[in-house]
Amino acid sequence: MPITEGSTLGGVQAAVHDNGHTTARVYDLATVENPLAWVGAHREPLLAELRSKGFILLRGACGDVGEFHQVVSAIGGELLEYTERSTPRSAVSGNIYTSTEYPADQAIPMHNENSYASRWPQLLFFFCQTPPATGGATPIADSRSVLAQLPAGLRARFADGVVYTRTYRDGLGLSWEEAFQTTDRATVEQYCTRNGIEFEWVEDGLRTRHRRPATAAAAHTGEEVWFNQANLFHVSSLEPEVHEALTELYAEADLPRNAYLADGAPIPDEDLRTIAAAYDRVALALPYRQGDVLLIDNMLMAHGREPYSGERRILVAMS
């Protein structure tokens, strides 16, 4: 991956990592006397870079959770709560959470955060409190480049959007109480109605179904981006043994989550392979160091997670 020197911001020169599809700008704050003050003083140029490029890595920006909160607040403002949840996370402090708590040997496919929902965060912040021994990077992929990689026929099939289905039950994936952060069925029903989600209470839980666009116009550039989680929600994204067990135990309508074309037709396997290949071609991963903070424009950049070994603790905030 070519590394070039970028512009200087507040006495710190950006190293630019570029694989021809996705670009990452890295500022090493080790030489800055007060990294928190530096971040606060350069909020506007950092935001301008994020809104055009999509990704910034601040090396050595934070020492603890409190400092991470200050960085997020200085750049993104008020932190958002993690709502309409699809993955297990733990609250750490306020609206700061652990990153998705999946087994270390599993990769998390590329996705744009909450793109399955009617509302999503604009900015994502990842703080490396404990770097892994090996692997464990948060790879990124430029959503504009991903879209450009997809053939016209596939884009036409997804033109009307993606249908997401979920079945919430105790002991398998997230319960509806955890996903919606309430124990009140009426509150869930109101949320679903407001957000265009069909719902059905069943004997052992809740089923939902809703359609969302597959592409979107980026908030600040207006560029069309590939913006969905069809590849992540689809049952084929599960580990092979988990996929086999679930499809043997449950009817398709009862799977924890799945994705379809807008008319309800199955997504062709070849389309899913093509999407995965596009992400692979575009993806760029930078290894974590302790104290790093990744800033991601959620519409311009998809992200995932590499498998890892050792103790890895990455905290996440959204705005």
RATAJO-V833335 format. One line per field, one symbol per residue. phi: phi as a letter, one per 40 degrees, with the letter a starting at -180 (. if undefined). Layout:
BEGIN
phi=???
END
This chain:
BEGIN
phi=.cbbcbccbfgbcccbbabgbbbbbbbccccccbdccccccbdccccccdcbchabbbcgcbbaccccdccccccbgcccccbfcbbcabcbafcbbccdcbdccbcbccabdfccbcbaccbbbbbccbcccaggcbcbaccccddccccdccccccdchbcbbabcacgagccccccbfabbccccccccccbgbcbacbdbibbbaabbccbacddbbgccbcaabdccccdcccddccdccccccbcdcbcdaabbcdcgcccddcccccccccdccccbbbccbdgcbcbbccccbcaaaccabgcbbbbbbba
END
